[in-house]
Amino acid sequence: MRLTMKERKAVTKGLAGQYRRSRKAEKKGLLDSFTEATTYNRHYAAWLLRQHDRKVVVNRHVVVHADVHKRIDSPSARVYDDAVLEPLIKVWKVWVDF
């Protein structure tokens, strides 16, 4: 039976601190059971457990809690001015012909 997203987040929250404090051999066992329960990819699961609720200090005063479930939008397409576009096209043509 697959876990719901809410259950996965609860399991992640419960194991993250234990995972970070564990030694390498213990981490292997925790990661095995975590990936089996959540069906996450092993690499992603390890990253998720390492990054969960991580604190980031900004300007020595503000502390930001990292939200690993927040999606980052991809950057928008670049728009070039004509003064930049013409030299770029020339460079690209030279590179393609190379």
mmCIF file as gemmi writes it, N, C-alpha and C atoms, coordinates in Angstrom:
data_model
loop_
_atom_site.group_PDB
_atom_site.id
_atom_site.type_symbol
_atom_site.label_atom_id
_atom_site.label_alt_id
_atom_site.label_comp_id
_atom_site.label_asym_id
_atom_site.label_entity_id
_atom_site.label_seq_id
_atom_site.pdbx_PDB_ins_code
_atom_site.Cartn_x
_atom_site.Cartn_y
_atom_site.Cartn_z
_atom_site.occupancy
_atom_site.B_iso_or_equiv
_atom_site.pdbx_formal_charge
_atom_site.auth_seq_id
_atom_site.auth_asym_id
_atom_site.pdbx_PDB_model_num
ATOM 1 N N . MET Axp A 1 ? 0.837 -1.177 0 1 0 ? 1 A 1
ATOM 2 C CA . MET Axp A 1 ? 0 0 0 1 0 ? 1 A 1
ATOM 3 C C . MET Axp A 1 ? 0.885 1.244 0 1 0 ? 1 A 1
ATOM 4 N N . ARG Axp A 2 ? 0.59 2.196 -0.857 1 0 ? 2 A 1
ATOM 5 C CA . ARG Axp A 2 ? 1.388 3.414 -0.958 1 0 ? 2 A 1
ATOM 6 C C . ARG Axp A 2 ? 0.948 4.428 0.085 1 0 ? 2 A 1
ATOM 7 N N . LEU Axp A 3 ? 1.91 5.207 0.547 1 0 ? 3 A 1
ATOM 8 C CA . LEU Axp A 3 ? 1.626 6.262 1.514 1 0 ? 3 A 1
ATOM 9 C C . LEU Axp A 3 ? 1.109 7.501 0.806 1 0 ? 3 A 1
ATOM 10 N N . THR Axp A 4 ? 0.256 8.246 1.479 1 0 ? 4 A 1
ATOM 11 C CA . THR Axp A 4 ? -0.182 9.525 0.93 1 0 ? 4 A 1
ATOM 12 C C . THR Axp A 4 ? 0.954 10.535 1.123 1 0 ? 4 A 1
ATOM 13 N N . MET Axp A 5 ? 0.852 11.669 0.461 1 0 ? 5 A 1
ATOM 14 C CA . MET Axp A 5 ? 1.893 12.693 0.571 1 0 ? 5 A 1
ATOM 15 C C . MET Axp A 5 ? 1.99 13.199 2.013 1 0 ? 5 A 1
ATOM 16 N N . LYS Axp A 6 ? 0.861 13.329 2.676 1 0 ? 6 A 1
ATOM 17 C CA . LYS Axp A 6 ? 0.859 13.781 4.068 1 0 ? 6 A 1
ATOM 18 C C . LYS Axp A 6 ? 1.595 12.777 4.958 1 0 ? 6 A 1
ATOM 19 N N . GLU Axp A 7 ? 1.391 11.496 4.718 1 0 ? 7 A 1
ATOM 20 C CA . GLU Axp A 7 ? 2.08 10.464 5.491 1 0 ? 7 A 1
ATOM 21 C C . GLU Axp A 7 ? 3.567 10.45 5.177 1 0 ? 7 A 1
ATOM 22 N N . ARG Axp A 8 ? 3.934 10.67 3.908 1 0 ? 8 A 1
ATOM 23 C CA . ARG Axp A 8 ? 5.347 10.716 3.529 1 0 ? 8 A 1
ATOM 24 C C . ARG Axp A 8 ? 6.056 11.865 4.239 1 0 ? 8 A 1
ATOM 25 N N . LYS Axp A 9 ? 5.392 13.036 4.288 1 0 ? 9 A 1
ATOM 26 C CA . LYS Axp A 9 ? 5.987 14.191 4.967 1 0 ? 9 A 1
ATOM 27 C C . LYS Axp A 9 ? 6.161 13.916 6.452 1 0 ? 9 A 1
ATOM 28 N N . ALA Axp A 10 ? 5.207 13.226 7.06 1 0 ? 10 A 1
ATOM 29 C CA . ALA Axp A 10 ? 5.307 12.888 8.482 1 0 ? 10 A 1
ATOM 30 C C . ALA Axp A 10 ? 6.468 11.924 8.734 1 0 ? 10 A 1
ATOM 31 N N . VAL Axp A 11 ? 6.616 10.935 7.863 1 0 ? 11 A 1
ATOM 32 C CA . VAL Axp A 11 ? 7.722 9.972 7.996 1 0 ? 11 A 1
ATOM 33 C C . VAL Axp A 11 ? 9.055 10.689 7.806 1 0 ? 11 A 1
ATOM 34 N N . THR Axp A 12 ? 9.127 11.59 6.832 1 0 ? 12 A 1
ATOM 35 C CA . THR Axp A 12 ? 10.349 12.349 6.586 1 0 ? 12 A 1
ATOM 36 C C . THR Axp A 12 ? 10.712 13.193 7.792 1 0 ? 12 A 1
ATOM 37 N N . LYS Axp A 13 ? 9.732 13.866 8.341 1 0 ? 13 A 1
ATOM 38 C CA . LYS Axp A 13 ? 9.964 14.701 9.518 1 0 ? 13 A 1
ATOM 39 C C . LYS Axp A 13 ? 10.448 13.865 10.696 1 0 ? 13 A 1
ATOM 40 N N . GLY Axp A 14 ? 9.871 12.679 10.876 1 0 ? 14 A 1
ATOM 41 C CA . GLY Axp A 14 ? 10.257 11.822 11.985 1 0 ? 14 A 1
ATOM 42 C C . GLY Axp A 14 ? 11.655 11.237 11.856 1 0 ? 14 A 1
ATOM 43 N N . LEU Axp A 15 ? 12.075 10.93 10.643 1 0 ? 15 A 1
ATOM 44 C CA . LEU Axp A 15 ? 13.37 10.269 10.438 1 0 ? 15 A 1
ATOM 45 C C . LEU Axp A 15 ? 14.533 11.229 10.169 1 0 ? 15 A 1
ATOM 46 N N . ALA Axp A 16 ? 14.235 12.471 9.769 1 0 ? 16 A 1
ATOM 47 C CA . ALA Axp A 16 ? 15.293 13.39 9.329 1 0 ? 16 A 1
ATOM 48 C C . ALA Axp A 16 ? 16.339 13.637 10.412 1 0 ? 16 A 1
ATOM 49 N N . GLY Axp A 17 ? 15.911 13.941 11.618 1 0 ? 17 A 1
ATOM 50 C CA . GLY Axp A 17 ? 16.86 14.206 12.698 1 0 ? 17 A 1
ATOM 51 C C . GLY Axp A 17 ? 17.677 12.981 13.051 1 0 ? 17 A 1
ATOM 52 N N . GLN Axp A 18 ? 17.015 11.844 13.112 1 0 ? 18 A 1
ATOM 53 C CA . GLN Axp A 18 ? 17.704 10.59 13.415 1 0 ? 18 A 1
ATOM 54 C C . GLN Axp A 18 ? 18.704 10.246 12.319 1 0 ? 18 A 1
ATOM 55 N N . TYR Axp A 19 ? 18.335 10.488 11.069 1 0 ? 19 A 1
ATOM 56 C CA . TYR Axp A 19 ? 19.221 10.203 9.945 1 0 ? 19 A 1
ATOM 57 C C . TYR Axp A 19 ? 20.485 11.059 10.005 1 0 ? 19 A 1
ATOM 58 N N . ARG Axp A 20 ? 20.32 12.356 10.303 1 0 ? 20 A 1
ATOM 59 C CA . ARG Axp A 20 ? 21.484 13.25 10.35 1 0 ? 20 A 1
ATOM 60 C C . ARG Axp A 20 ? 22.426 12.912 11.495 1 0 ? 20 A 1
ATOM 61 N N . ARG Axp A 21 ? 21.906 12.402 12.594 1 0 ? 21 A 1
ATOM 62 C CA . ARG Axp A 21 ? 22.751 12.07 13.753 1 0 ? 21 A 1
ATOM 63 C C . ARG Axp A 21 ? 23.386 10.683 13.65 1 0 ? 21 A 1
ATOM 64 N N . SER Axp A 22 ? 22.914 9.866 12.733 1 0 ? 22 A 1
ATOM 65 C CA . SER Axp A 22 ? 23.369 8.474 12.642 1 0 ? 22 A 1
ATOM 66 C C . SER Axp A 22 ? 24.727 8.352 11.977 1 0 ? 22 A 1
ATOM 67 N N . ARG Axp A 23 ? 25.363 7.225 12.255 1 0 ? 23 A 1
ATOM 68 C CA . ARG Axp A 23 ? 26.611 6.883 11.573 1 0 ? 23 A 1
ATOM 69 C C . ARG Axp A 23 ? 26.281 6.257 10.225 1 0 ? 23 A 1
ATOM 70 N N . LYS Axp A 24 ? 27.305 6.034 9.427 1 0 ? 24 A 1
ATOM 71 C CA . LYS Axp A 24 ? 27.109 5.567 8.06 1 0 ? 24 A 1
ATOM 72 C C . LYS Axp A 24 ? 26.338 4.248 7.989 1 0 ? 24 A 1
ATOM 73 N N . ALA Axp A 25 ? 26.695 3.275 8.805 1 0 ? 25 A 1
ATOM 74 C CA . ALA Axp A 25 ? 26.021 1.98 8.777 1 0 ? 25 A 1
ATOM 75 C C . ALA Axp A 25 ? 24.546 2.101 9.177 1 0 ? 25 A 1
ATOM 76 N N . GLU Axp A 26 ? 24.269 2.949 10.151 1 0 ? 26 A 1
ATOM 77 C CA . GLU Axp A 26 ? 22.885 3.154 10.586 1 0 ? 26 A 1
ATOM 78 C C . GLU Axp A 26 ? 22.085 3.889 9.507 1 0 ? 26 A 1
ATOM 79 N N . LYS Axp A 27 ? 22.747 4.818 8.831 1 0 ? 27 A 1
ATOM 80 C CA . LYS Axp A 27 ? 22.07 5.562 7.774 1 0 ? 27 A 1
ATOM 81 C C . LYS Axp A 27 ? 21.615 4.629 6.655 1 0 ? 27 A 1
ATOM 82 N N . LYS Axp A 28 ? 22.426 3.637 6.349 1 0 ? 28 A 1
ATOM 83 C CA . LYS Axp A 28 ? 22.083 2.687 5.292 1 0 ? 28 A 1
ATOM 84 C C . LYS Axp A 28 ? 20.781 1.979 5.623 1 0 ? 28 A 1
ATOM 85 N N . GLY Axp A 29 ? 20.661 1.511 6.86 1 0 ? 29 A 1
ATOM 86 C CA . GLY Axp A 29 ? 19.442 0.817 7.268 1 0 ? 29 A 1
ATOM 87 C C . GLY Axp A 29 ? 18.232 1.741 7.281 1 0 ? 29 A 1
ATOM 88 N N . LEU Axp A 30 ? 18.413 2.961 7.793 1 0 ? 30 A 1
ATOM 89 C CA . LEU Axp A 30 ? 17.313 3.927 7.807 1 0 ? 30 A 1
ATOM 90 C C . LEU Axp A 30 ? 16.88 4.278 6.39 1 0 ? 30 A 1
ATOM 91 N N . LEU Axp A 31 ? 17.854 4.459 5.521 1 0 ? 31 A 1
ATOM 92 C CA . LEU Axp A 31 ? 17.547 4.819 4.144 1 0 ? 31 A 1
ATOM 93 C C . LEU Axp A 31 ? 16.824 3.684 3.421 1 0 ? 31 A 1
ATOM 94 N N . ASP Axp A 32 ? 17.25 2.456 3.673 1 0 ? 32 A 1
ATOM 95 C CA . ASP Axp A 32 ? 16.575 1.303 3.072 1 0 ? 32 A 1
ATOM 96 C C . ASP Axp A 32 ? 15.11 1.235 3.481 1 0 ? 32 A 1
ATOM 97 N N . SER Axp A 33 ? 14.849 1.376 4.765 1 0 ? 33 A 1
ATOM 98 C CA . SER Axp A 33 ? 13.466 1.302 5.23 1 0 ? 33 A 1
ATOM 99 C C . SER Axp A 33 ? 12.657 2.511 4.757 1 0 ? 33 A 1
ATOM 100 N N . PHE Axp A 34 ? 13.294 3.696 4.705 1 0 ? 34 A 1
ATOM 101 C CA . PHE Axp A 34 ? 12.607 4.905 4.258 1 0 ? 34 A 1
ATOM 102 C C . PHE Axp A 34 ? 12.217 4.802 2.784 1 0 ? 34 A 1
ATOM 103 N N . THR Axp A 35 ? 13.136 4.341 1.942 1 0 ? 35 A 1
ATOM 104 C CA . THR Axp A 35 ? 12.823 4.212 0.511 1 0 ? 35 A 1
ATOM 105 C C . THR Axp A 35 ? 11.767 3.144 0.272 1 0 ? 35 A 1
ATOM 106 N N . GLU Axp A 36 ? 11.788 2.091 1.06 1 0 ? 36 A 1
ATOM 107 C CA . GLU Axp A 36 ? 10.78 1.043 0.915 1 0 ? 36 A 1
ATOM 108 C C . GLU Axp A 36 ? 9.393 1.555 1.298 1 0 ? 36 A 1
ATOM 109 N N . ALA Axp A 37 ? 9.329 2.35 2.359 1 0 ? 37 A 1
ATOM 110 C CA . ALA Axp A 37 ? 8.038 2.863 2.831 1 0 ? 37 A 1
ATOM 111 C C . ALA Axp A 37 ? 7.481 3.953 1.925 1 0 ? 37 A 1
ATOM 112 N N . THR Axp A 38 ? 8.356 4.833 1.44 1 0 ? 38 A 1
ATOM 113 C CA . THR Axp A 38 ? 7.88 5.993 0.681 1 0 ? 38 A 1
ATOM 114 C C . THR Axp A 38 ? 7.929 5.797 -0.828 1 0 ? 38 A 1
ATOM 115 N N . THR Axp A 39 ? 8.626 4.792 -1.299 1 0 ? 39 A 1
ATOM 116 C CA . THR Axp A 39 ? 8.867 4.518 -2.724 1 0 ? 39 A 1
ATOM 117 C C . THR Axp A 39 ? 9.623 5.647 -3.418 1 0 ? 39 A 1
ATOM 118 N N . TYR Axp A 40 ? 10.365 6.446 -2.642 1 0 ? 40 A 1
ATOM 119 C CA . TYR Axp A 40 ? 11.212 7.48 -3.232 1 0 ? 40 A 1
ATOM 120 C C . TYR Axp A 40 ? 12.469 6.823 -3.795 1 0 ? 40 A 1
ATOM 121 N N . ASN Axp A 41 ? 13.071 7.475 -4.784 1 0 ? 41 A 1
ATOM 122 C CA . ASN Axp A 41 ? 14.367 7.07 -5.289 1 0 ? 41 A 1
ATOM 123 C C . ASN Axp A 41 ? 15.386 7.22 -4.159 1 0 ? 41 A 1
ATOM 124 N N . ARG Axp A 42 ? 16.352 6.336 -4.075 1 0 ? 42 A 1
ATOM 125 C CA . ARG Axp A 42 ? 17.308 6.328 -2.961 1 0 ? 42 A 1
ATOM 126 C C . ARG Axp A 42 ? 18.099 7.639 -2.86 1 0 ? 42 A 1
ATOM 127 N N . HIS Axp A 43 ? 18.555 8.142 -3.991 1 0 ? 43 A 1
ATOM 128 C CA . HIS Axp A 43 ? 19.335 9.388 -3.991 1 0 ? 43 A 1
ATOM 129 C C . HIS Axp A 43 ? 18.47 10.56 -3.513 1 0 ? 43 A 1
ATOM 130 N N . TYR Axp A 44 ? 17.247 10.648 -4.012 1 0 ? 44 A 1
ATOM 131 C CA . TYR Axp A 44 ? 16.341 11.722 -3.606 1 0 ? 44 A 1
ATOM 132 C C . TYR Axp A 44 ? 15.981 11.58 -2.128 1 0 ? 44 A 1
ATOM 133 N N . ALA Axp A 45 ? 15.765 10.368 -1.67 1 0 ? 45 A 1
ATOM 134 C CA . ALA Axp A 45 ? 15.409 10.146 -0.269 1 0 ? 45 A 1
ATOM 135 C C . ALA Axp A 45 ? 16.537 10.59 0.657 1 0 ? 45 A 1
ATOM 136 N N . ALA Axp A 46 ? 17.778 10.291 0.311 1 0 ? 46 A 1
ATOM 137 C CA . ALA Axp A 46 ? 18.915 10.711 1.131 1 0 ? 46 A 1
ATOM 138 C C . ALA Axp A 46 ? 19.017 12.225 1.159 1 0 ? 46 A 1
ATOM 139 N N . TRP Axp A 47 ? 18.833 12.875 0.002 1 0 ? 47 A 1
ATOM 140 C CA . TRP Axp A 47 ? 18.872 14.332 -0.053 1 0 ? 47 A 1
ATOM 141 C C . TRP Axp A 47 ? 17.758 14.921 0.794 1 0 ? 47 A 1
ATOM 142 N N . LEU Axp A 48 ? 16.576 14.352 0.701 1 0 ? 48 A 1
ATOM 143 C CA . LEU Axp A 48 ? 15.423 14.85 1.442 1 0 ? 48 A 1
ATOM 144 C C . LEU Axp A 48 ? 15.649 14.758 2.948 1 0 ? 48 A 1
ATOM 145 N N . LEU Axp A 49 ? 16.204 13.647 3.405 1 0 ? 49 A 1
ATOM 146 C CA . LEU Axp A 49 ? 16.472 13.481 4.831 1 0 ? 49 A 1
ATOM 147 C C . LEU Axp A 49 ? 17.573 14.423 5.314 1 0 ? 49 A 1
ATOM 148 N N . ARG Axp A 50 ? 18.575 14.678 4.48 1 0 ? 50 A 1
ATOM 149 C CA . ARG Axp A 50 ? 19.653 15.598 4.87 1 0 ? 50 A 1
ATOM 150 C C . ARG Axp A 50 ? 19.175 17.038 4.931 1 0 ? 50 A 1
ATOM 151 N N . GLN Axp A 51 ? 18.3 17.441 4.015 1 0 ? 51 A 1
ATOM 152 C CA . GLN Axp A 51 ? 17.914 18.845 3.886 1 0 ? 51 A 1
ATOM 153 C C . GLN Axp A 51 ? 16.685 19.227 4.698 1 0 ? 51 A 1
ATOM 154 N N . HIS Axp A 52 ? 15.966 18.272 5.222 1 0 ? 52 A 1
ATOM 155 C CA . HIS Axp A 52 ? 14.702 18.573 5.89 1 0 ? 52 A 1
ATOM 156 C C . HIS Axp A 52 ? 14.899 19.526 7.064 1 0 ? 52 A 1
ATOM 157 N N . ASP Axp A 53 ? 14.143 20.615 7.06 1 0 ? 53 A 1
ATOM 158 C CA . ASP Axp A 53 ? 14.118 21.598 8.139 1 0 ? 53 A 1
ATOM 159 C C . ASP Axp A 53 ? 15.495 22.194 8.438 1 0 ? 53 A 1
ATOM 160 N N . ARG Axp A 54 ? 16.319 22.309 7.417 1 0 ? 54 A 1
ATOM 161 C CA . ARG Axp A 54 ? 17.647 22.893 7.577 1 0 ? 54 A 1
ATOM 162 C C . ARG Axp A 54 ? 17.529 24.401 7.765 1 0 ? 54 A 1
ATOM 163 N N . LYS Axp A 55 ? 18.348 24.956 8.627 1 0 ? 55 A 1
ATOM 164 C CA . LYS Axp A 55 ? 18.325 26.392 8.906 1 0 ? 55 A 1
ATOM 165 C C . LYS Axp A 55 ? 19.399 27.092 8.088 1 0 ? 55 A 1
ATOM 166 N N . VAL Axp A 56 ? 19.018 28.215 7.522 1 0 ? 56 A 1
ATOM 167 C CA . VAL Axp A 56 ? 19.941 29.024 6.742 1 0 ? 56 A 1
ATOM 168 C C . VAL Axp A 56 ? 20.009 30.402 7.39 1 0 ? 56 A 1
ATOM 169 N N . VAL Axp A 57 ? 21.216 30.865 7.723 1 0 ? 57 A 1
ATOM 170 C CA . VAL Axp A 57 ? 21.392 32.165 8.372 1 0 ? 57 A 1
ATOM 171 C C . VAL Axp A 57 ? 21.666 33.212 7.297 1 0 ? 57 A 1
ATOM 172 N N . VAL Axp A 58 ? 20.902 34.294 7.36 1 0 ? 58 A 1
ATOM 173 C CA . VAL Axp A 58 ? 21.048 35.382 6.405 1 0 ? 58 A 1
ATOM 174 C C . VAL Axp A 58 ? 21.327 36.661 7.186 1 0 ? 58 A 1
ATOM 175 N N . ASN Axp A 59 ? 22.376 37.362 6.818 1 0 ? 59 A 1
ATOM 176 C CA . ASN Axp A 59 ? 22.755 38.634 7.455 1 0 ? 59 A 1
ATOM 177 C C . ASN Axp A 59 ? 22.95 38.517 8.97 1 0 ? 59 A 1
ATOM 178 N N . ARG Axp A 60 ? 23.41 37.427 9.442 1 0 ? 60 A 1
ATOM 179 C CA . ARG Axp A 60 ? 23.72 37.16 10.85 1 0 ? 60 A 1
ATOM 180 C C . ARG Axp A 60 ? 22.535 37.308 11.806 1 0 ? 60 A 1
ATOM 181 N N . HIS Axp A 61 ? 21.376 37.673 11.321 1 0 ? 61 A 1
ATOM 182 C CA . HIS Axp A 61 ? 20.245 37.896 12.212 1 0 ? 61 A 1
ATOM 183 C C . HIS Axp A 61 ? 19.027 37.043 11.855 1 0 ? 61 A 1
ATOM 184 N N . VAL Axp A 62 ? 18.747 36.927 10.599 1 0 ? 62 A 1
ATOM 185 C CA . VAL Axp A 62 ? 17.535 36.257 10.154 1 0 ? 62 A 1
ATOM 186 C C . VAL Axp A 62 ? 17.836 34.785 9.924 1 0 ? 62 A 1
ATOM 187 N N . VAL Axp A 63 ? 16.982 33.924 10.451 1 0 ? 63 A 1
ATOM 188 C CA . VAL Axp A 63 ? 17.128 32.492 10.226 1 0 ? 63 A 1
ATOM 189 C C . VAL Axp A 63 ? 15.948 32.026 9.388 1 0 ? 63 A 1
ATOM 190 N N . VAL Axp A 64 ? 16.256 31.369 8.278 1 0 ? 64 A 1
ATOM 191 C CA . VAL Axp A 64 ? 15.23 30.881 7.374 1 0 ? 64 A 1
ATOM 192 C C . VAL Axp A 64 ? 15.254 29.362 7.425 1 0 ? 64 A 1
ATOM 193 N N . HIS Axp A 65 ? 14.085 28.759 7.59 1 0 ? 65 A 1
ATOM 194 C CA . HIS Axp A 65 ? 13.995 27.302 7.552 1 0 ? 65 A 1
ATOM 195 C C . HIS Axp A 65 ? 13.775 26.886 6.105 1 0 ? 65 A 1
ATOM 196 N N . ALA Axp A 66 ? 14.608 25.987 5.625 1 0 ? 66 A 1
ATOM 197 C CA . ALA Axp A 66 ? 14.493 25.526 4.249 1 0 ? 66 A 1
ATOM 198 C C . ALA Axp A 66 ? 13.253 24.664 4.099 1 0 ? 66 A 1
ATOM 199 N N . ASP Axp A 67 ? 12.522 24.867 3.042 1 0 ? 67 A 1
ATOM 200 C CA . ASP Axp A 67 ? 11.336 24.082 2.75 1 0 ? 67 A 1
ATOM 201 C C . ASP Axp A 67 ? 11.66 23.218 1.543 1 0 ? 67 A 1
ATOM 202 N N . VAL Axp A 68 ? 11.936 21.942 1.775 1 0 ? 68 A 1
ATOM 203 C CA . VAL Axp A 68 ? 12.36 21.072 0.69 1 0 ? 68 A 1
ATOM 204 C C . VAL Axp A 68 ? 11.216 20.698 -0.231 1 0 ? 68 A 1
ATOM 205 N N . HIS Axp A 69 ? 9.995 20.941 0.176 1 0 ? 69 A 1
ATOM 206 C CA . HIS Axp A 69 ? 8.857 20.596 -0.664 1 0 ? 69 A 1
ATOM 207 C C . HIS Axp A 69 ? 8.429 21.75 -1.564 1 0 ? 69 A 1
ATOM 208 N N . LYS Axp A 70 ? 9.063 22.905 -1.403 1 0 ? 70 A 1
ATOM 209 C CA . LYS Axp A 70 ? 8.733 24.064 -2.224 1 0 ? 70 A 1
ATOM 210 C C . LYS Axp A 70 ? 9.391 23.9 -3.579 1 0 ? 70 A 1
ATOM 211 N N . ARG Axp A 71 ? 8.633 24.108 -4.627 1 0 ? 71 A 1
ATOM 212 C CA . ARG Axp A 71 ? 9.168 23.981 -5.973 1 0 ? 71 A 1
ATOM 213 C C . ARG Axp A 71 ? 9.753 25.313 -6.426 1 0 ? 71 A 1
ATOM 214 N N . ILE Axp A 72 ? 10.857 25.243 -7.125 1 0 ? 72 A 1
ATOM 215 C CA . ILE Axp A 72 ? 11.505 26.437 -7.652 1 0 ? 72 A 1
ATOM 216 C C . ILE Axp A 72 ? 11.14 26.534 -9.124 1 0 ? 72 A 1
ATOM 217 N N . ASP Axp A 73 ? 10.607 27.683 -9.512 1 0 ? 73 A 1
ATOM 218 C CA . ASP Axp A 73 ? 10.236 27.88 -10.908 1 0 ? 73 A 1
ATOM 219 C C . ASP Axp A 73 ? 11.481 27.963 -11.764 1 0 ? 73 A 1
ATOM 220 N N . SER Axp A 74 ? 11.382 27.413 -12.961 1 0 ? 74 A 1
ATOM 221 C CA . SER Axp A 74 ? 12.516 27.498 -13.871 1 0 ? 74 A 1
ATOM 222 C C . SER Axp A 74 ? 12.625 28.928 -14.385 1 0 ? 74 A 1
ATOM 223 N N . PRO Axp A 75 ? 13.82 29.36 -14.699 1 0 ? 75 A 1
ATOM 224 C CA . PRO Axp A 75 ? 13.992 30.735 -15.166 1 0 ? 75 A 1
ATOM 225 C C . PRO Axp A 75 ? 13.291 30.947 -16.505 1 0 ? 75 A 1
ATOM 226 N N . SER Axp A 76 ? 12.859 32.155 -16.734 1 0 ? 76 A 1
ATOM 227 C CA . SER Axp A 76 ? 12.176 32.455 -17.99 1 0 ? 76 A 1
ATOM 228 C C . SER Axp A 76 ? 13.194 32.49 -19.131 1 0 ? 76 A 1
ATOM 229 N N . ALA Axp A 77 ? 12.669 32.408 -20.331 1 0 ? 77 A 1
ATOM 230 C CA . ALA Axp A 77 ? 13.531 32.418 -21.51 1 0 ? 77 A 1
ATOM 231 C C . ALA Axp A 77 ? 14.259 33.759 -21.604 1 0 ? 77 A 1
ATOM 232 N N . ARG Axp A 78 ? 15.475 33.712 -22.067 1 0 ? 78 A 1
ATOM 233 C CA . ARG Axp A 78 ? 16.262 34.936 -22.187 1 0 ? 78 A 1
ATOM 234 C C . ARG Axp A 78 ? 15.823 35.728 -23.414 1 0 ? 78 A 1
ATOM 235 N N . VAL Axp A 79 ? 15.775 37.019 -23.252 1 0 ? 79 A 1
ATOM 236 C CA . VAL Axp A 79 ? 15.416 37.908 -24.347 1 0 ? 79 A 1
ATOM 237 C C . VAL Axp A 79 ? 16.634 38.772 -24.626 1 0 ? 79 A 1
ATOM 238 N N . TYR Axp A 80 ? 17.105 38.706 -25.876 1 0 ? 80 A 1
ATOM 239 C CA . TYR Axp A 80 ? 18.305 39.439 -26.239 1 0 ? 80 A 1
ATOM 240 C C . TYR Axp A 80 ? 17.96 40.675 -27.063 1 0 ? 80 A 1
ATOM 241 N N . ASP Axp A 81 ? 18.711 41.731 -26.844 1 0 ? 81 A 1
ATOM 242 C CA . ASP Axp A 81 ? 18.612 42.946 -27.629 1 0 ? 81 A 1
ATOM 243 C C . ASP Axp A 81 ? 19.267 42.69 -28.985 1 0 ? 81 A 1
ATOM 244 N N . ASP Axp A 82 ? 18.878 43.462 -30 1 0 ? 82 A 1
ATOM 245 C CA . ASP Axp A 82 ? 19.459 43.284 -31.339 1 0 ? 82 A 1
ATOM 246 C C . ASP Axp A 82 ? 20.974 43.461 -31.34 1 0 ? 82 A 1
ATOM 247 N N . ALA Axp A 83 ? 21.485 44.355 -30.493 1 0 ? 83 A 1
ATOM 248 C CA . ALA Axp A 83 ? 22.926 44.6 -30.433 1 0 ? 83 A 1
ATOM 249 C C . ALA Axp A 83 ? 23.664 43.37 -29.919 1 0 ? 83 A 1
ATOM 250 N N . VAL Axp A 84 ? 23.013 42.564 -29.133 1 0 ? 84 A 1
ATOM 251 C CA . VAL Axp A 84 ? 23.628 41.354 -28.584 1 0 ? 84 A 1
ATOM 252 C C . VAL Axp A 84 ? 23.316 40.154 -29.463 1 0 ? 84 A 1
ATOM 253 N N . LEU Axp A 85 ? 22.127 40.145 -30.047 1 0 ? 85 A 1
ATOM 254 C CA . LEU Axp A 85 ? 21.68 38.984 -30.806 1 0 ? 85 A 1
ATOM 255 C C . LEU Axp A 85 ? 22.512 38.737 -32.061 1 0 ? 85 A 1
ATOM 256 N N . GLU Axp A 86 ? 22.85 39.779 -32.777 1 0 ? 86 A 1
ATOM 257 C CA . GLU Axp A 86 ? 23.623 39.615 -34.018 1 0 ? 86 A 1
ATOM 258 C C . GLU Axp A 86 ? 24.995 38.974 -33.768 1 0 ? 86 A 1
ATOM 259 N N . PRO Axp A 87 ? 25.796 39.46 -32.797 1 0 ? 87 A 1
ATOM 260 C CA . PRO Axp A 87 ? 27.07 38.785 -32.529 1 0 ? 87 A 1
ATOM 261 C C . PRO Axp A 87 ? 26.881 37.34 -32.036 1 0 ? 87 A 1
ATOM 262 N N . LEU Axp A 88 ? 25.838 37.098 -31.275 1 0 ? 88 A 1
ATOM 263 C CA . LEU Axp A 88 ? 25.592 35.736 -30.806 1 0 ? 88 A 1
ATOM 264 C C . LEU Axp A 88 ? 25.312 34.789 -31.96 1 0 ? 88 A 1
ATOM 265 N N . ILE Axp A 89 ? 24.521 35.233 -32.902 1 0 ? 89 A 1
ATOM 266 C CA . ILE Axp A 89 ? 24.213 34.391 -34.065 1 0 ? 89 A 1
ATOM 267 C C . ILE Axp A 89 ? 25.491 34.074 -34.838 1 0 ? 89 A 1
ATOM 268 N N . LYS Axp A 90 ? 26.364 35.07 -34.989 1 0 ? 90 A 1
ATOM 269 C CA . LYS Axp A 90 ? 27.636 34.836 -35.69 1 0 ? 90 A 1
ATOM 270 C C . LYS Axp A 90 ? 28.49 33.802 -34.956 1 0 ? 90 A 1
ATOM 271 N N . VAL Axp A 91 ? 28.534 33.919 -33.632 1 0 ? 91 A 1
ATOM 272 C CA . VAL Axp A 91 ? 29.326 32.968 -32.836 1 0 ? 91 A 1
ATOM 273 C C . VAL Axp A 91 ? 28.726 31.576 -32.932 1 0 ? 91 A 1
ATOM 274 N N . TRP Axp A 92 ? 27.414 31.487 -32.857 1 0 ? 92 A 1
ATOM 275 C CA . TRP Axp A 92 ? 26.759 30.181 -32.922 1 0 ? 92 A 1
ATOM 276 C C . TRP Axp A 92 ? 26.989 29.513 -34.277 1 0 ? 92 A 1
ATOM 277 N N . LYS Axp A 93 ? 26.93 30.317 -35.355 1 0 ? 93 A 1
ATOM 278 C CA . LYS Axp A 93 ? 27.166 29.752 -36.686 1 0 ? 93 A 1
ATOM 279 C C . LYS Axp A 93 ? 28.588 29.227 -36.814 1 0 ? 93 A 1
ATOM 280 N N . VAL Axp A 94 ? 29.55 29.976 -36.276 1 0 ? 94 A 1
ATOM 281 C CA . VAL Axp A 94 ? 30.939 29.515 -36.309 1 0 ? 94 A 1
ATOM 282 C C . VAL Axp A 94 ? 31.084 28.231 -35.505 1 0 ? 94 A 1
ATOM 283 N N . TRP Axp A 95 ? 30.431 28.164 -34.369 1 0 ? 95 A 1
ATOM 284 C CA . TRP Axp A 95 ? 30.528 26.989 -33.503 1 0 ? 95 A 1
ATOM 285 C C . TRP Axp A 95 ? 29.893 25.763 -34.153 1 0 ? 95 A 1
ATOM 286 N N . VAL Axp A 96 ? 28.747 25.954 -34.824 1 0 ? 96 A 1
ATOM 287 C CA . VAL Axp A 96 ? 28.063 24.845 -35.477 1 0 ? 96 A 1
ATOM 288 C C . VAL Axp A 96 ? 28.895 24.329 -36.645 1 0 ? 96 A 1
ATOM 289 N N . ASP Axp A 97 ? 29.504 25.224 -37.405 1 0 ? 97 A 1
ATOM 290 C CA . ASP Axp A 97 ? 30.311 24.827 -38.56 1 0 ? 97 A 1
ATOM 291 C C . ASP Axp A 97 ? 31.623 24.177 -38.136 1 0 ? 97 A 1
ATOM 292 N N . PHE Axp A 98 ? 32.046 24.429 -36.909 1 0 ? 98 A 1
ATOM 293 C CA . PHE Axp A 98 ? 33.308 23.903 -36.418 1 0 ? 98 A 1
ATOM 294 C C . PHE Axp A 98 ? 33.179 22.422 -36.278 1 0 ? 98 A 1
